[in-house]
């Protein structure tokens, strides 16, 4: 009886649903500075540090800072162990200006004395949507975000945004709870 009850609870409370990401919603910091491995390493991929910005049509947004790997066939994948900084929030558009309110909800290596989630911050982007995706420039520091069609790891990216819960010093939260709280502010 107890085993049957536990199976029902596990199946009922299953993992949070992964929200698919359309490639046109994704922009990556540009230009990427690709690094080659030492010559002694055979069949190794080139790598670059990058920020990945996702603007969902619903007005939600996600951002992941991580390492990308370019395979020999040209596909670009997200690292599976070099670390992640993940933020979630909302965005609005006024002409060619995008205003994003977001906060970091996950770091592999939290800063000492810095709570997770970190305080809400606003980032302003200039630019807009083109036929191949978002072309944006951060107003504060000039970082450029452009489409990167060779980034084929969108299911893993979606998991990074939905599978990261955070501790506010008192209890654990899922990113969806944070998004709802941002929308009510």
C-alpha positions in Angstrom: 0.0 0.0 0.0 2.7 2.4 1.0 4.7 1.7 -2.2 1.6 2.3 -4.4 1.0 5.6 -2.6 4.6 6.7 -3.2 4.3 5.9 -6.9 1.2 8.0 -7.2 2.8 10.9 -5.4 5.9 10.7 -7.6 3.9 10.4 -10.9 1.6 13.2 -9.8 4.3 15.6 -8.8 6.6 14.8 -11.7 9.2 17.3 -13.1 8.1 20.8 -14.0 7.2 20.9 -17.7 10.0 22.1 -20.0 8.9 25.0 -22.1 10.2 24.7 -25.7 12.3 27.5 -27.0 11.9 28.7 -30.6 15.2 29.6 -32.2 13.9 33.1 -33.2 13.5 33.9 -29.5 17.2 33.4 -28.7 20.1 35.8 -29.1 23.7 35.3 -28.1 26.4 37.8 -27.1 28.5 38.8 -30.2 31.2 38.6 -31.3 32.0 35.2 -29.8 35.7 34.7 -29.1 36.3 31.1 -30.0 39.3 29.4 -28.3 41.0 26.4 -29.7 42.2 23.5 -27.5 45.9 22.6 -27.4 47.1 20.9 -30.6 47.7 17.7 -28.6 44.0 17.3 -27.9 42.4 15.4 -30.8 38.8 16.0 -32.0 38.3 18.7 -29.4 35.7 21.5 -29.9 36.4 25.2 -29.8 34.9 27.0 -26.9 33.7 30.6 -26.1 32.1 32.3 -23.1 28.7 33.7 -23.9 25.5 35.1 -22.6 22.3 33.6 -24.1 19.1 35.8 -24.0 15.7 34.3 -24.5 12.7 36.7 -25.1 9.5 34.6 -24.9 6.5 36.1 -26.8 4.6 36.0 -23.5 6.8 38.8 -22.0 8.9 36.4 -19.9 12.6 36.3 -20.4 15.6 34.1 -19.4 19.3 34.7 -19.6 22.1 32.1 -19.1 25.8 32.9 -19.0 27.9 29.9 -19.7 30.4 28.3 -22.0 29.5 27.2 -25.6 31.3 24.5 -27.6 31.5 24.6 -31.4 31.6 21.1 -32.8 33.5 20.2 -36.0 30.2 20.0 -37.9 29.4 23.6 -36.9 26.8 22.9 -34.2 27.1 24.9 -31.1 26.3 23.2 -27.8 26.0 24.4 -24.2 28.6 23.1 -21.7 27.5 20.3 -19.4 29.8 21.2 -16.5 31.7 24.5 -16.8 29.1 26.5 -14.8 26.0 28.6 -15.3 24.5 31.9 -14.1 20.8 31.9 -14.8 18.4 34.8 -14.5 14.7 35.0 -15.2 12.3 38.0 -15.5 10.0 39.9 -17.7 10.4 42.2 -20.7 8.4 44.9 -22.4 8.9 46.6 -25.8 8.4 50.3 -26.6 9.4 50.9 -30.2 13.0 49.9 -30.6 13.6 49.8 -26.8 13.4 46.6 -24.8 13.2 46.9 -21.0 13.9 43.7 -19.0 13.4 43.3 -15.3 15.2 40.3 -14.1 17.3 38.8 -11.4 19.8 36.0 -11.0 18.1 32.9 -9.5 21.0 30.4 -9.9 24.8 30.5 -9.8 27.0 27.4 -9.6 29.3 29.5 -7.4 27.3 32.0 -5.4 29.1 35.2 -4.4 29.9 35.3 -0.7 27.3 37.5 1.2 25.1 37.8 -1.9 21.6 36.3 -1.5 20.0 34.1 -4.2 17.9 35.3 -5.8 19.9 38.5 -6.3 18.1 41.9 -6.3 15.9 42.7 -9.3 17.7 44.8 -12.0 16.6 46.5 -15.1 18.5 46.1 -18.4 17.6 48.3 -21.4 18.3 47.1 -24.9 18.1 49.0 -28.2 17.3 47.3 -31.4 14.5 45.0 -32.4 13.2 41.9 -34.0 14.3 41.0 -37.6 13.4 38.1 -39.8 16.0 35.9 -38.3 15.5 36.9 -34.6 16.4 39.6 -32.1 19.3 42.0 -32.8 19.9 43.9 -29.5 22.5 46.1 -27.9 22.6 46.6 -24.1 22.3 50.4 -23.5 24.4 50.3 -20.3 27.6 48.6 -21.7 27.1 48.1 -25.5 27.0 44.3 -25.3 25.5 43.0 -28.5 23.1 40.0 -28.8 22.5 38.4 -32.2 20.8 35.2 -33.4 23.1 32.2 -33.5 21.3 29.6 -35.7 24.1 27.0 -35.1 23.1 26.8 -31.4 21.2 23.5 -31.5 21.0 22.8 -27.8 17.6 24.5 -27.2 16.0 21.7 -25.1 19.0 21.8 -22.7 18.7 25.6 -22.6 15.0 25.3 -21.7 15.9 22.9 -18.9 18.5 25.3 -17.5 15.7 27.9 -17.2 13.0 25.7 -15.7 15.0 23.2 -13.6 16.7 25.8 -11.4 15.1 26.5 -8.1 16.6 28.9 -5.6 16.9 29.6 -1.9 15.8 33.0 -0.6 17.4 32.3 2.9 14.1 31.0 4.2 12.6 28.6 1.6 13.1 27.1 -1.9 11.4 28.7 -4.9 10.9 27.5 -8.5 11.6 30.1 -11.3 7.9 30.1 -12.2 7.0 31.4 -8.7 9.5 34.2 -9.1 8.1 35.2 -12.5 4.6 35.4 -11.0 5.9 37.6 -8.2 7.6 39.9 -10.7 4.4 40.3 -12.7 2.5 41.3 -9.6 4.9 44.1 -8.7 
